Amino acid sequence: MAHPYEGRDAYAPRDAEPSYRPLFAVRKPTIVLGKPTLDQKVREALESLGLAPRERVPVRVPARPKR
């Protein structure tokens, strides 16, 4: 099995620039003002059919008992 630090400098300073690029550039969808998003379009289409999705009610989850 390969050593966990194999292929990279185990003693590189913590603030060293990472030597990798992210595999996928994360692009947030650009929101054009005044233009309805797909979510809004889907919601309006469902409402026009009388199938409006139920509003999500936040559910309180009880805290786990401390041991």
mmCIF file of the N, C-alpha and C atoms, coordinates in Angstrom:
data_MODEL
# 
_entry.id   MODEL 
# 
loop_
_atom_site.group_PDB 
_atom_site.id 
_atom_site.type_symbol 
_atom_site.label_atom_id 
_atom_site.label_alt_id 
_atom_site.label_comp_id 
_atom_site.label_asym_id 
_atom_site.label_entity_id 
_atom_site.label_seq_id 
_atom_site.pdbx_PDB_ins_code 
_atom_site.Cartn_x 
_atom_site.Cartn_y 
_atom_site.Cartn_z 
_atom_site.occupancy 
_atom_site.B_iso_or_equiv 
_atom_site.pdbx_formal_charge 
_atom_site.auth_seq_id 
_atom_site.auth_comp_id 
_atom_site.auth_asym_id 
_atom_site.auth_atom_id 
_atom_site.pdbx_PDB_model_num 
ATOM 1   N N  . MET A 1 1  ? 0.843   -1.192 0.000   1.00 0.00 ? 1  MET A N  1 
ATOM 2   C CA . MET A 1 1  ? 0.000   0.000  0.000   1.00 0.00 ? 1  MET A CA 1 
ATOM 3   C C  . MET A 1 1  ? 0.882   1.247  0.000   1.00 0.00 ? 1  MET A C  1 
ATOM 4   N N  . ALA A 1 2  ? 0.448   2.258  -0.713  1.00 0.00 ? 2  ALA A N  1 
ATOM 5   C CA . ALA A 1 2  ? 1.257   3.470  -0.820  1.00 0.00 ? 2  ALA A CA 1 
ATOM 6   C C  . ALA A 1 2  ? 1.262   4.222  0.509   1.00 0.00 ? 2  ALA A C  1 
ATOM 7   N N  . HIS A 1 3  ? 2.378   4.852  0.768   1.00 0.00 ? 3  HIS A N  1 
ATOM 8   C CA . HIS A 1 3  ? 2.467   5.683  1.966   1.00 0.00 ? 3  HIS A CA 1 
ATOM 9   C C  . HIS A 1 3  ? 1.535   6.883  1.809   1.00 0.00 ? 3  HIS A C  1 
ATOM 10  N N  . PRO A 1 4  ? 0.857   7.317  2.881   1.00 0.00 ? 4  PRO A N  1 
ATOM 11  C CA . PRO A 1 4  ? -0.114  8.404  2.712   1.00 0.00 ? 4  PRO A CA 1 
ATOM 12  C C  . PRO A 1 4  ? 0.490   9.697  2.170   1.00 0.00 ? 4  PRO A C  1 
ATOM 13  N N  . TYR A 1 5  ? 1.793   9.940  2.425   1.00 0.00 ? 5  TYR A N  1 
ATOM 14  C CA . TYR A 1 5  ? 2.389   11.181 1.936   1.00 0.00 ? 5  TYR A CA 1 
ATOM 15  C C  . TYR A 1 5  ? 3.172   10.977 0.653   1.00 0.00 ? 5  TYR A C  1 
ATOM 16  N N  . GLU A 1 6  ? 3.069   9.804  0.059   1.00 0.00 ? 6  GLU A N  1 
ATOM 17  C CA . GLU A 1 6  ? 3.837   9.537  -1.150  1.00 0.00 ? 6  GLU A CA 1 
ATOM 18  C C  . GLU A 1 6  ? 3.398   10.463 -2.275  1.00 0.00 ? 6  GLU A C  1 
ATOM 19  N N  . GLY A 1 7  ? 4.363   11.014 -2.970  1.00 0.00 ? 7  GLY A N  1 
ATOM 20  C CA . GLY A 1 7  ? 4.046   11.878 -4.098  1.00 0.00 ? 7  GLY A CA 1 
ATOM 21  C C  . GLY A 1 7  ? 3.791   13.311 -3.705  1.00 0.00 ? 7  GLY A C  1 
ATOM 22  N N  . ARG A 1 8  ? 3.827   13.627 -2.400  1.00 0.00 ? 8  ARG A N  1 
ATOM 23  C CA . ARG A 1 8  ? 3.723   15.025 -2.013  1.00 0.00 ? 8  ARG A CA 1 
ATOM 24  C C  . ARG A 1 8  ? 4.646   15.248 -0.837  1.00 0.00 ? 8  ARG A C  1 
ATOM 25  N N  . ASP A 1 9  ? 4.996   16.488 -0.619  1.00 0.00 ? 9  ASP A N  1 
ATOM 26  C CA . ASP A 1 9  ? 5.985   16.804 0.405   1.00 0.00 ? 9  ASP A CA 1 
ATOM 27  C C  . ASP A 1 9  ? 5.323   16.766 1.769   1.00 0.00 ? 9  ASP A C  1 
ATOM 28  N N  . ALA A 1 10 ? 5.691   15.782 2.578   1.00 0.00 ? 10 ALA A N  1 
ATOM 29  C CA . ALA A 1 10 ? 5.082   15.644 3.899   1.00 0.00 ? 10 ALA A CA 1 
ATOM 30  C C  . ALA A 1 10 ? 5.454   16.810 4.799   1.00 0.00 ? 10 ALA A C  1 
ATOM 31  N N  . TYR A 1 11 ? 6.542   17.509 4.483   1.00 0.00 ? 11 TYR A N  1 
ATOM 32  C CA . TYR A 1 11 ? 7.031   18.567 5.358   1.00 0.00 ? 11 TYR A CA 1 
ATOM 33  C C  . TYR A 1 11 ? 6.782   19.945 4.769   1.00 0.00 ? 11 TYR A C  1 
ATOM 34  N N  . ALA A 1 12 ? 5.854   20.045 3.820   1.00 0.00 ? 12 ALA A N  1 
ATOM 35  C CA . ALA A 1 12 ? 5.552   21.359 3.253   1.00 0.00 ? 12 ALA A CA 1 
ATOM 36  C C  . ALA A 1 12 ? 4.926   22.224 4.339   1.00 0.00 ? 12 ALA A C  1 
ATOM 37  N N  . PRO A 1 13 ? 5.241   23.524 4.358   1.00 0.00 ? 13 PRO A N  1 
ATOM 38  C CA . PRO A 1 13 ? 4.609   24.384 5.358   1.00 0.00 ? 13 PRO A CA 1 
ATOM 39  C C  . PRO A 1 13 ? 3.093   24.396 5.189   1.00 0.00 ? 13 PRO A C  1 
ATOM 40  N N  . ARG A 1 14 ? 2.393   24.592 6.297   1.00 0.00 ? 14 ARG A N  1 
ATOM 41  C CA . ARG A 1 14 ? 0.939   24.510 6.277   1.00 0.00 ? 14 ARG A CA 1 
ATOM 42  C C  . ARG A 1 14 ? 0.308   25.512 5.314   1.00 0.00 ? 14 ARG A C  1 
ATOM 43  N N  . ASP A 1 15 ? 0.929   26.699 5.199   1.00 0.00 ? 15 ASP A N  1 
ATOM 44  C CA . ASP A 1 15 ? 0.317   27.730 4.351   1.00 0.00 ? 15 ASP A CA 1 
ATOM 45  C C  . ASP A 1 15 ? 0.835   27.653 2.915   1.00 0.00 ? 15 ASP A C  1 
ATOM 46  N N  . ALA A 1 16 ? 1.482   26.525 2.560   1.00 0.00 ? 16 ALA A N  1 
ATOM 47  C CA . ALA A 1 16 ? 1.978   26.402 1.193   1.00 0.00 ? 16 ALA A CA 1 
ATOM 48  C C  . ALA A 1 16 ? 0.797   26.345 0.233   1.00 0.00 ? 16 ALA A C  1 
ATOM 49  N N  . GLU A 1 17 ? 0.995   26.865 -0.938  1.00 0.00 ? 17 GLU A N  1 
ATOM 50  C CA . GLU A 1 17 ? -0.058  26.861 -1.956  1.00 0.00 ? 17 GLU A CA 1 
ATOM 51  C C  . GLU A 1 17 ? -0.345  25.399 -2.323  1.00 0.00 ? 17 GLU A C  1 
ATOM 52  N N  . PRO A 1 18 ? -1.612  24.981 -2.376  1.00 0.00 ? 18 PRO A N  1 
ATOM 53  C CA . PRO A 1 18 ? -1.872  23.591 -2.756  1.00 0.00 ? 18 PRO A CA 1 
ATOM 54  C C  . PRO A 1 18 ? -1.412  23.345 -4.192  1.00 0.00 ? 18 PRO A C  1 
ATOM 55  N N  . SER A 1 19 ? -0.867  22.167 -4.433  1.00 0.00 ? 19 SER A N  1 
ATOM 56  C CA . SER A 1 19 ? -0.274  21.887 -5.735  1.00 0.00 ? 19 SER A CA 1 
ATOM 57  C C  . SER A 1 19 ? -1.281  21.255 -6.685  1.00 0.00 ? 19 SER A C  1 
ATOM 58  N N  . TYR A 1 20 ? -2.556  21.388 -6.377  1.00 0.00 ? 20 TYR A N  1 
ATOM 59  C CA . TYR A 1 20 ? -3.560  20.766 -7.233  1.00 0.00 ? 20 TYR A CA 1 
ATOM 60  C C  . TYR A 1 20 ? -4.554  21.820 -7.684  1.00 0.00 ? 20 TYR A C  1 
ATOM 61  N N  . ARG A 1 21 ? -5.213  21.540 -8.780  1.00 0.00 ? 21 ARG A N  1 
ATOM 62  C CA . ARG A 1 21 ? -6.341  22.356 -9.219  1.00 0.00 ? 21 ARG A CA 1 
ATOM 63  C C  . ARG A 1 21 ? -7.587  21.569 -8.866  1.00 0.00 ? 21 ARG A C  1 
ATOM 64  N N  . PRO A 1 22 ? -8.678  22.246 -8.542  1.00 0.00 ? 22 PRO A N  1 
ATOM 65  C CA . PRO A 1 22 ? -9.908  21.487 -8.345  1.00 0.00 ? 22 PRO A CA 1 
ATOM 66  C C  . PRO A 1 22 ? -10.288 20.780 -9.643  1.00 0.00 ? 22 PRO A C  1 
ATOM 67  N N  . LEU A 1 23 ? -10.782 19.559 -9.541  1.00 0.00 ? 23 LEU A N  1 
ATOM 68  C CA . LEU A 1 23 ? -11.118 18.794 -10.743 1.00 0.00 ? 23 LEU A CA 1 
ATOM 69  C C  . LEU A 1 23 ? -12.231 19.464 -11.524 1.00 0.00 ? 23 LEU A C  1 
ATOM 70  N N  . PHE A 1 24 ? -13.216 19.997 -10.802 1.00 0.00 ? 24 PHE A N  1 
ATOM 71  C CA . PHE A 1 24 ? -14.346 20.617 -11.469 1.00 0.00 ? 24 PHE A CA 1 
ATOM 72  C C  . PHE A 1 24 ? -14.448 22.038 -10.977 1.00 0.00 ? 24 PHE A C  1 
ATOM 73  N N  . ALA A 1 25 ? -14.433 22.973 -11.885 1.00 0.00 ? 25 ALA A N  1 
ATOM 74  C CA . ALA A 1 25 ? -14.646 24.358 -11.485 1.00 0.00 ? 25 ALA A CA 1 
ATOM 75  C C  . ALA A 1 25 ? -16.108 24.485 -11.068 1.00 0.00 ? 25 ALA A C  1 
ATOM 76  N N  . VAL A 1 26 ? -16.343 24.978 -9.866  1.00 0.00 ? 26 VAL A N  1 
ATOM 77  C CA . VAL A 1 26 ? -17.711 25.079 -9.373  1.00 0.00 ? 26 VAL A CA 1 
ATOM 78  C C  . VAL A 1 26 ? -18.287 26.389 -9.876  1.00 0.00 ? 26 VAL A C  1 
ATOM 79  N N  . ARG A 1 27 ? -19.251 26.302 -10.777 1.00 0.00 ? 27 ARG A N  1 
ATOM 80  C CA . ARG A 1 27 ? -19.890 27.507 -11.300 1.00 0.00 ? 27 ARG A CA 1 
ATOM 81  C C  . ARG A 1 27 ? -21.281 27.607 -10.705 1.00 0.00 ? 27 ARG A C  1 
ATOM 82  N N  . LYS A 1 28 ? -21.515 28.713 -10.015 1.00 0.00 ? 28 LYS A N  1 
ATOM 83  C CA . LYS A 1 28 ? -22.862 28.917 -9.506  1.00 0.00 ? 28 LYS A CA 1 
ATOM 84  C C  . LYS A 1 28 ? -23.712 29.380 -10.683 1.00 0.00 ? 28 LYS A C  1 
ATOM 85  N N  . PRO A 1 29 ? -24.967 28.949 -10.773 1.00 0.00 ? 29 PRO A N  1 
ATOM 86  C CA . PRO A 1 29 ? -25.797 29.414 -11.871 1.00 0.00 ? 29 PRO A CA 1 
ATOM 87  C C  . PRO A 1 29 ? -25.999 30.918 -11.771 1.00 0.00 ? 29 PRO A C  1 
ATOM 88  N N  . THR A 1 30 ? -25.775 31.603 -12.875 1.00 0.00 ? 30 THR A N  1 
ATOM 89  C CA . THR A 1 30 ? -25.944 33.054 -12.847 1.00 0.00 ? 30 THR A CA 1 
ATOM 90  C C  . THR A 1 30 ? -27.430 33.363 -12.846 1.00 0.00 ? 30 THR A C  1 
ATOM 91  N N  . ILE A 1 31 ? -27.831 34.246 -11.955 1.00 0.00 ? 31 ILE A N  1 
ATOM 92  C CA . ILE A 1 31 ? -29.241 34.612 -11.846 1.00 0.00 ? 31 ILE A CA 1 
ATOM 93  C C  . ILE A 1 31 ? -29.422 35.923 -12.600 1.00 0.00 ? 31 ILE A C  1 
ATOM 94  N N  . VAL A 1 32 ? -30.245 35.891 -13.638 1.00 0.00 ? 32 VAL A N  1 
ATOM 95  C CA . VAL A 1 32 ? -30.527 37.093 -14.404 1.00 0.00 ? 32 VAL A CA 1 
ATOM 96  C C  . VAL A 1 32 ? -31.726 37.755 -13.750 1.00 0.00 ? 32 VAL A C  1 
ATOM 97  N N  . LEU A 1 33 ? -31.554 39.008 -13.362 1.00 0.00 ? 33 LEU A N  1 
ATOM 98  C CA . LEU A 1 33 ? -32.630 39.700 -12.653 1.00 0.00 ? 33 LEU A CA 1 
ATOM 99  C C  . LEU A 1 33 ? -33.844 39.823 -13.562 1.00 0.00 ? 33 LEU A C  1 
ATOM 100 N N  . GLY A 1 34 ? -35.003 39.561 -12.989 1.00 0.00 ? 34 GLY A N  1 
ATOM 101 C CA . GLY A 1 34 ? -36.242 39.680 -13.746 1.00 0.00 ? 34 GLY A CA 1 
ATOM 102 C C  . GLY A 1 34 ? -36.585 38.448 -14.552 1.00 0.00 ? 34 GLY A C  1 
ATOM 103 N N  . LYS A 1 35 ? -35.643 37.526 -14.676 1.00 0.00 ? 35 LYS A N  1 
ATOM 104 C CA . LYS A 1 35 ? -35.902 36.319 -15.455 1.00 0.00 ? 35 LYS A CA 1 
ATOM 105 C C  . LYS A 1 35 ? -36.214 35.191 -14.478 1.00 0.00 ? 35 LYS A C  1 
ATOM 106 N N  . PRO A 1 36 ? -37.370 34.536 -14.612 1.00 0.00 ? 36 PRO A N  1 
ATOM 107 C CA . PRO A 1 36 ? -37.709 33.503 -13.630 1.00 0.00 ? 36 PRO A CA 1 
ATOM 108 C C  . PRO A 1 36 ? -36.767 32.308 -13.739 1.00 0.00 ? 36 PRO A C  1 
ATOM 109 N N  . THR A 1 37 ? -36.397 31.764 -12.592 1.00 0.00 ? 37 THR A N  1 
ATOM 110 C CA . THR A 1 37 ? -35.538 30.580 -12.596 1.00 0.00 ? 37 THR A CA 1 
ATOM 111 C C  . THR A 1 37 ? -36.379 29.361 -12.966 1.00 0.00 ? 37 THR A C  1 
ATOM 112 N N  . LEU A 1 38 ? -35.712 28.276 -13.258 1.00 0.00 ? 38 LEU A N  1 
ATOM 113 C CA . LEU A 1 38 ? -36.410 27.049 -13.635 1.00 0.00 ? 38 LEU A CA 1 
ATOM 114 C C  . LEU A 1 38 ? -37.326 26.601 -12.501 1.00 0.00 ? 38 LEU A C  1 
ATOM 115 N N  . ASP A 1 39 ? -36.847 26.768 -11.259 1.00 0.00 ? 39 ASP A N  1 
ATOM 116 C CA . ASP A 1 39 ? -37.648 26.376 -10.102 1.00 0.00 ? 39 ASP A CA 1 
ATOM 117 C C  . ASP A 1 39 ? -38.965 27.149 -10.071 1.00 0.00 ? 39 ASP A C  1 
ATOM 118 N N  . GLN A 1 40 ? -38.880 28.452 -10.348 1.00 0.00 ? 40 GLN A N  1 
ATOM 119 C CA . GLN A 1 40 ? -40.102 29.265 -10.363 1.00 0.00 ? 40 GLN A CA 1 
ATOM 120 C C  . GLN A 1 40 ? -41.014 28.842 -11.507 1.00 0.00 ? 40 GLN A C  1 
ATOM 121 N N  . LYS A 1 41 ? -40.415 28.543 -12.661 1.00 0.00 ? 41 LYS A N  1 
ATOM 122 C CA . LYS A 1 41 ? -41.221 28.119 -13.815 1.00 0.00 ? 41 LYS A CA 1 
ATOM 123 C C  . LYS A 1 41 ? -41.950 26.816 -13.508 1.00 0.00 ? 41 LYS A C  1 
ATOM 124 N N  . VAL A 1 42 ? -41.240 25.867 -12.890 1.00 0.00 ? 42 VAL A N  1 
ATOM 125 C CA . VAL A 1 42 ? -41.848 24.577 -12.542 1.00 0.00 ? 42 VAL A CA 1 
ATOM 126 C C  . VAL A 1 42 ? -42.973 24.794 -11.543 1.00 0.00 ? 42 VAL A C  1 
ATOM 127 N N  . ARG A 1 43 ? -42.714 25.651 -10.537 1.00 0.00 ? 43 ARG A N  1 
ATOM 128 C CA . ARG A 1 43 ? -43.728 25.917 -9.521  1.00 0.00 ? 43 ARG A CA 1 
ATOM 129 C C  . ARG A 1 43 ? -44.977 26.546 -10.156 1.00 0.00 ? 43 ARG A C  1 
ATOM 130 N N  . GLU A 1 44 ? -44.766 27.508 -11.068 1.00 0.00 ? 44 GLU A N  1 
ATOM 131 C CA . GLU A 1 44 ? -45.912 28.154 -11.715 1.00 0.00 ? 44 GLU A CA 1 
ATOM 132 C C  . GLU A 1 44 ? -46.689 27.157 -12.583 1.00 0.00 ? 44 GLU A C  1 
ATOM 133 N N  . ALA A 1 45 ? -45.961 26.271 -13.275 1.00 0.00 ? 45 ALA A N  1 
ATOM 134 C CA . ALA A 1 45 ? -46.638 25.279 -14.115 1.00 0.00 ? 45 ALA A CA 1 
ATOM 135 C C  . ALA A 1 45 ? -47.464 24.336 -13.251 1.00 0.00 ? 45 ALA A C  1 
ATOM 136 N N  . LEU A 1 46 ? -46.924 23.915 -12.117 1.00 0.00 ? 46 LEU A N  1 
ATOM 137 C CA . LEU A 1 46 ? -47.674 23.026 -11.233 1.00 0.00 ? 46 LEU A CA 1 
ATOM 138 C C  . LEU A 1 46 ? -48.891 23.745 -10.646 1.00 0.00 ? 46 LEU A C  1 
ATOM 139 N N  . GLU A 1 47 ? -48.707 25.021 -10.281 1.00 0.00 ? 47 GLU A N  1 
ATOM 140 C CA . GLU A 1 47 ? -49.825 25.771 -9.719  1.00 0.00 ? 47 GLU A CA 1 
ATOM 141 C C  . GLU A 1 47 ? -50.944 25.923 -10.750 1.00 0.00 ? 47 GLU A C  1 
ATOM 142 N N  . SER A 1 48 ? -50.544 26.108 -12.017 1.00 0.00 ? 48 SER A N  1 
ATOM 143 C CA . SER A 1 48 ? -51.570 26.279 -13.045 1.00 0.00 ? 48 SER A CA 1 
ATOM 144 C C  . SER A 1 48 ? -52.369 24.988 -13.243 1.00 0.00 ? 48 SER A C  1 
ATOM 145 N N  . LEU A 1 49 ? -51.756 23.852 -12.902 1.00 0.00 ? 49 LEU A N  1 
ATOM 146 C CA . LEU A 1 49 ? -52.471 22.576 -12.986 1.00 0.00 ? 49 LEU A CA 1 
ATOM 147 C C  . LEU A 1 49 ? -53.172 22.232 -11.672 1.00 0.00 ? 49 LEU A C  1 
ATOM 148 N N  . GLY A 1 50 ? -53.012 23.111 -10.674 1.00 0.00 ? 50 GLY A N  1 
ATOM 149 C CA . GLY A 1 50 ? -53.606 22.834 -9.374  1.00 0.00 ? 50 GLY A CA 1 
ATOM 150 C C  . GLY A 1 50 ? -52.827 21.801 -8.580  1.00 0.00 ? 50 GLY A C  1 
ATOM 151 N N  . LEU A 1 51 ? -51.561 21.672 -8.862  1.00 0.00 ? 51 LEU A N  1 
ATOM 152 C CA . LEU A 1 51 ? -50.735 20.669 -8.182  1.00 0.00 ? 51 LEU A CA 1 
ATOM 153 C C  . LEU A 1 51 ? -49.615 21.341 -7.385  1.00 0.00 ? 51 LEU A C  1 
ATOM 154 N N  . ALA A 1 52 ? -49.917 22.470 -6.794  1.00 0.00 ? 52 ALA A N  1 
ATOM 155 C CA . ALA A 1 52 ? -48.869 23.222 -6.103  1.00 0.00 ? 52 ALA A CA 1 
ATOM 156 C C  . ALA A 1 52 ? -48.227 22.367 -5.016  1.00 0.00 ? 52 ALA A C  1 
ATOM 157 N N  . PRO A 1 53 ? -46.899 22.366 -4.950  1.00 0.00 ? 53 PRO A N  1 
ATOM 158 C CA . PRO A 1 53 ? -46.236 21.565 -3.921  1.00 0.00 ? 53 PRO A CA 1 
ATOM 159 C C  . PRO A 1 53 ? -46.550 22.116 -2.537  1.00 0.00 ? 53 PRO A C  1 
ATOM 160 N N  . ARG A 1 54 ? -46.633 21.211 -1.562  1.00 0.00 ? 54 ARG A N  1 
ATOM 161 C CA . ARG A 1 54 ? -46.896 21.638 -0.191  1.00 0.00 ? 54 ARG A CA 1 
ATOM 162 C C  . ARG A 1 54 ? -45.732 22.487 0.299   1.00 0.00 ? 54 ARG A C  1 
ATOM 163 N N  . GLU A 1 55 ? -46.063 23.499 1.078   1.00 0.00 ? 55 GLU A N  1 
ATOM 164 C CA . GLU A 1 55 ? -44.987 24.298 1.674   1.00 0.00 ? 55 GLU A CA 1 
ATOM 165 C C  . GLU A 1 55 ? -44.277 23.428 2.699   1.00 0.00 ? 55 GLU A C  1 
ATOM 166 N N  . ARG A 1 56 ? -42.962 23.491 2.684   1.00 0.00 ? 56 ARG A N  1 
ATOM 167 C CA . ARG A 1 56 ? -42.200 22.670 3.621   1.00 0.00 ? 56 ARG A CA 1 
ATOM 168 C C  . ARG A 1 56 ? -42.238 23.318 4.992   1.00 0.00 ? 56 ARG A C  1 
ATOM 169 N N  . VAL A 1 57 ? -42.653 22.535 5.984   1.00 0.00 ? 57 VAL A N  1 
ATOM 170 C CA . VAL A 1 57 ? -42.680 23.029 7.357   1.00 0.00 ? 57 VAL A CA 1 
ATOM 171 C C  . VAL A 1 57 ? -41.438 22.484 8.045   1.00 0.00 ? 57 VAL A C  1 
ATOM 172 N N  . PRO A 1 58 ? -40.599 23.368 8.602   1.00 0.00 ? 58 PRO A N  1 
ATOM 173 C CA . PRO A 1 58 ? -39.402 22.853 9.264   1.00 0.00 ? 58 PRO A CA 1 
ATOM 174 C C  . PRO A 1 58 ? -39.778 21.988 10.463  1.00 0.00 ? 58 PRO A C  1 
ATOM 175 N N  . VAL A 1 59 ? -39.115 20.852 10.592  1.00 0.00 ? 59 VAL A N  1 
ATOM 176 C CA . VAL A 1 59 ? -39.406 19.899 11.656  1.00 0.00 ? 59 VAL A CA 1 
ATOM 177 C C  . VAL A 1 59 ? -38.280 19.987 12.676  1.00 0.00 ? 59 VAL A C  1 
ATOM 178 N N  . ARG A 1 60 ? -38.644 20.168 13.937  1.00 0.00 ? 60 ARG A N  1 
ATOM 179 C CA . ARG A 1 60 ? -37.613 20.209 14.972  1.00 0.00 ? 60 ARG A CA 1 
ATOM 180 C C  . ARG A 1 60 ? -37.195 18.788 15.299  1.00 0.00 ? 60 ARG A C  1 
ATOM 181 N N  . VAL A 1 61 ? -35.895 18.554 15.243  1.00 0.00 ? 61 VAL A N  1 
ATOM 182 C CA . VAL A 1 61 ? -35.372 17.237 15.586  1.00 0.00 ? 61 VAL A CA 1 
ATOM 183 C C  . VAL A 1 61 ? -34.856 17.340 17.009  1.00 0.00 ? 61 VAL A C  1 
ATOM 184 N N  . PRO A 1 62 ? -35.345 16.503 17.920  1.00 0.00 ? 62 PRO A N  1 
ATOM 185 C CA . PRO A 1 62 ? -34.870 16.604 19.306  1.00 0.00 ? 62 PRO A CA 1 
ATOM 186 C C  . PRO A 1 62 ? -33.378 16.312 19.391  1.00 0.00 ? 62 PRO A C  1 
ATOM 187 N N  . ALA A 1 63 ? -32.722 17.043 20.274  1.00 0.00 ? 63 ALA A N  1 
ATOM 188 C CA . ALA A 1 63 ? -31.282 16.856 20.435  1.00 0.00 ? 63 ALA A CA 1 
ATOM 189 C C  . ALA A 1 63 ? -31.010 15.465 20.994  1.00 0.00 ? 63 ALA A C  1 
ATOM 190 N N  . ARG A 1 64 ? -29.897 14.871 20.588  1.00 0.00 ? 64 ARG A N  1 
ATOM 191 C CA . ARG A 1 64 ? -29.550 13.552 21.123  1.00 0.00 ? 64 ARG A CA 1 
ATOM 192 C C  . ARG A 1 64 ? -29.234 13.703 22.603  1.00 0.00 ? 64 ARG A C  1 
ATOM 193 N N  . PRO A 1 65 ? -29.675 12.758 23.423  1.00 0.00 ? 65 PRO A N  1 
ATOM 194 C CA . PRO A 1 65 ? -29.383 12.879 24.859  1.00 0.00 ? 65 PRO A CA 1 
ATOM 195 C C  . PRO A 1 65 ? -27.889 12.773 25.114  1.00 0.00 ? 65 PRO A C  1 
ATOM 196 N N  . LYS A 1 66 ? -27.407 13.621 26.013  1.00 0.00 ? 66 LYS A N  1 
ATOM 197 C CA . LYS A 1 66 ? -25.974 13.571 26.334  1.00 0.00 ? 66 LYS A CA 1 
ATOM 198 C C  . LYS A 1 66 ? -25.703 12.323 27.164  1.00 0.00 ? 66 LYS A C  1 
ATOM 199 N N  . ARG A 1 67 ? -24.603 11.697 26.874  1.00 0.00 ? 67 ARG A N  1 
ATOM 200 C CA . ARG A 1 67 ? -24.270 10.461 27.585  1.00 0.00 ? 67 ARG A CA 1 
ATOM 201 C C  . ARG A 1 67 ? -23.579 10.763 28.905  1.00 0.00 ? 67 ARG A C  1 
# 
